[in-house]
């Protein structure tokens, strides 16, 4: 059952992520509107693995977004699986 659900989640991430909004989230929008977004950009220590939800190195934006969705889904799955294992070991 779990592998089927993972495949379904990966398919949803790959197929729907290209239609995600390209507009900034709420906090980023406030920073833009109030004119202090440049301060945040200058203070960034780490830009992230997939900045702006795009997989780096790919020129096709739809494919880059879909791949970022798939990678993000896999990372979340690994994190939840690992946490589940840790909690199971802690109960023993």
N, C-alpha and C positions, 0 to 999 in steps of 0.2 A: 504494500500500500504506500509506504513512504517514498519509494523511488518513483511511483506514478505521480504522486503529489509534487515531488521535486520537478519532474519533467513538465508538469502542468504549469508550475510557477515559473520555470525557465521560459516556456513558450509564451506565457502572458507577458513576462518582462521583455522578451525580444519583440513581440508583436505590438505591444501597447506603448512602450517607452518612447518611440519616435514621435508620438503625439502628446508627450508631456509638455507642459507650458514652458516657454522659453523666457517668460517674464520673471523678474526677481521675486524672491520670497518677501514676506512682510518686513522683516528687519532690514534686509538689503534695500528694499524700496524706501524705507524711512531714511536710511543713511544717504541714499541718492537724493531724495527730496530735500533733506536738510543740509546737503552739501558736505558731508564729512566721510563719504565713501573712500576718498583718496587716502585718508588717514588709516583706514582699516587695511587698504591694499598695500600701503607702505609698511605696515607693521606685521604683515604676514610672514611667519617663519617657515611654513610648510604649505605649499599650494594644493596638496592632495594628490591622490593617484589618478583621479578622473575629474579634473576641474570642470565645473559647469556641466557635470554629468555627461561628458564626452570622453570616449576612449582615445587617449593621445595617439597620434601617428596616423589616424585614418582621416582621409580627406572627405569622404562621404558622410555628411552629418547624421543622416538617418541610421546608417550602419554603425557609426561611432556611438550614437545614443543607445541603440539596441544592444550593442556589445557591453556598454557600461551597465545597462540594466541586467543583463545576464550575469556579468561578473559580480555586481552588487548582490544579486539574489544568491549566487553561490557562496559569497563571503558571509552573508547573513545565515545561510543554512549551516555552514561550517561552524559559525559562532554558536548557534543554538544547539547543534549536535555536541559540540565540545562542552558547553555549559551543562547539558543534560548528563553527559558522562561524568563530569565533576560532581554534580549533585548526587548521582547514583553511587559514586565511590564514597562520598561523604556520609551517606546513610548507613553504610556497612560498618 
